[in-house]
Amino acid sequence: MTKIFARFLKDESGATAIEYGLIAALISVALIAGATALGESLNEQFNFLSTTMDETQN
């Protein structure tokens, strides 16, 4: 029984999987934040262009 418990304490494969999961989650959050910021910037640019084109046509 003590050998099984000692082997369980030395096993780090679960910890490695959790670390990879946390890294993947962090990368996902960074990508979502970047895409959101880029989308808002593009939206502002297109709105500016649309307004400018409307003003020049009138």
C-alpha positions as CSV (number, residue, x, y, z in Angstrom):
1,M,0.0,0.0,0.0
2,T,2.8,2.4,0.8
3,K,4.4,1.7,-2.7
4,I,1.1,2.7,-4.4
5,F,0.9,5.9,-2.3
6,A,4.5,6.8,-3.0
7,R,4.1,6.2,-6.7
8,F,1.0,8.4,-6.7
9,L,2.9,11.2,-5.1
10,K,5.7,11.0,-7.7
11,D,3.3,10.9,-10.6
12,E,3.3,14.4,-12.2
13,S,1.4,13.6,-15.5
14,G,-1.8,15.2,-14.2
15,A,0.0,18.3,-13.1
16,T,1.5,18.6,-16.6
17,A,-1.9,18.3,-18.2
18,I,-3.3,21.0,-16.0
19,E,-0.4,23.3,-16.9
20,Y,-1.0,22.8,-20.6
21,G,-4.7,23.5,-20.1
22,L,-3.9,26.7,-18.2
23,I,-1.5,27.8,-21.0
24,A,-4.1,27.1,-23.6
25,A,-6.7,29.1,-21.7
26,L,-4.3,32.0,-21.3
27,I,-3.5,32.0,-25.0
28,S,-7.3,31.9,-25.8
29,V,-8.0,34.9,-23.6
30,A,-5.2,36.8,-25.2
31,L,-6.5,36.0,-28.7
32,I,-10.0,37.0,-27.8
33,A,-8.9,40.3,-26.3
34,G,-6.7,41.1,-29.4
35,A,-9.5,40.2,-31.8
36,T,-12.0,42.4,-29.9
37,A,-9.6,45.3,-29.9
38,L,-8.9,44.9,-33.6
39,G,-12.6,44.6,-34.4
40,E,-13.5,47.8,-32.5
41,S,-10.7,49.6,-34.3
42,L,-11.8,48.4,-37.7
43,N,-15.4,49.3,-36.9
44,E,-14.4,52.9,-36.0
45,Q,-12.3,53.2,-39.2
46,F,-15.2,52.0,-41.4
47,N,-17.7,54.3,-39.6
48,F,-15.3,57.2,-40.3
49,L,-14.9,56.3,-43.9
50,S,-18.7,55.9,-44.3
51,T,-19.3,59.3,-42.8
52,T,-16.7,60.9,-44.9
53,M,-18.1,59.4,-48.1
54,D,-21.6,60.5,-47.2
55,E,-20.5,64.0,-46.6
56,T,-18.6,64.3,-49.9
57,Q,-21.6,63.0,-51.8
58,N,-23.9,65.7,-50.5
